[in-house]
Amino acid sequence: MSEESSVVYVVTHGVDYPERCATPFFLAAAAAAMDAEVSIYFTMRGPELLKKEVGDRIGPKGEQGERLSYFIEQALDCGVELLICQPSLDLNDLTLADLIEPVRMIGGAAFNDIAMRADAVITF
């Protein structure tokens, strides 16, 4: 993969679908480790996943596996940028202060610009 490659993952689901939560972070970390520029955009119910302490509560059934917070940290350590939809904060009754750091709030035009420049946009 070339250094110029970029991937945007779009997360629309929240805590009601715990089985879907870790995959976008895992894939984003893998793409970043392959030298791609990677961001995850959280919209609709997605911002719920970035709420402080939520990552420590969502995990696999049983004893095996990691909590969501592990995958979030892994993605951040690899340089993945977390972006959040401004109107979705209101939809989820959240403020930036409610969320983990670092998260950058962007509007629809900024997201469209990022998506149009990306080599791939993948939705969860």
N, C-alpha and C positions, 0 to 999 in steps of 0.2 A: 504494500500500500504506500502511495507517495505521501510526502509530508503535506501536500496540498489537499488531501482528501478530507471531507467533512461529513459528519453524520449528525442528524437531529433525531432524537427519540421523543415522541409525543406521548405523554401519559395522561389518560382521561379518567381512569378509574381510581378509586380510593380504598379506604380501609375495609369496605364491604367485600372486596375481592382479594383476600390475603394471598391466595395462590398465584396471583399475577404481579405482586408487588416487587419482588426481588429481580426478576428477569431484566427489566430495562436498565437497572443499575449494573447488573452483571455484564450485559452486552455492551453497555457504554464504556465500562472499565476495560473490557477486552479491545474495543475499537481504539480507545485512547492509548492502550499499550502497543497498538500497531501503528502508532504515530499519526492517527487521524485527529482532527479537531472535532471534539464531541461536546454536544450539549443535550440536556434533557429539558423539555418544555412541559410544564405541569399546567393543565387546564381542566375545566369542568370540576370533577371530584379529585383530580390528581393532587392539588395542594394539600389535601389531608395527610398525604404521606410525608410531607416535610414539616409537619407540626412537631414541636419539641416532644421528645419521649415516645412518640408513636413508633419509631423504629425499634425501640426496645421491647415493644409489646407484640409486634407482628413477627411470627416465626413459624417454623414447620410444626406439623403435628408430631407428637412424640419427642423423643430425646435427640434425634439425629438432625443435623443441619444448623444453619446459622440464622440469627435474627436479621431483620431488614437493616438495622443499623450497621451491621457488618458490611453489607453490600453498598450502602450509602457511603461509608468511609472509604471503602475500596475505590469507588468511582471518584470521589473527591481526591484521594491520594494520587490517582492517575491523571488528574487535571480536567476531569469532566466539569463543565459549567452547568449549574442548576438555574433554570429560568422559570419564572412564574408569571402566569397570566394575571394582569391587574384586576379585571372584573371577576375572575374566579376567587380572588381573596374575599370579596364581598359575598359571593355565592356560598362560600363555606364559612362565613362569619369569622374570618381570620384577618390578622394584620401581619406585617413583616416581623414584628416583635414576637409573634407566636411561633415563628419558624426557625429551623436550624440555620446555621450560617455555613458557608456563604450562599445566599440566594439573591439573584438579580431579578427585579420586577420589570417586565416589558409589556408593551401594548401590542395590539394586533398588527399594526404596520411593521413594527420591529420584528415580530415573529415571521411575518410573510417574507420580509427581506432575508432573514436567516434561512428560511426554508427554500427560497428560490435559489440561493447560492449553494446550498448543500448538495453533495453528491448523492445522498440518500436521506429520505425522511421515513422513519419507521414508527408506526402507531401501535400503542398498547391500550 
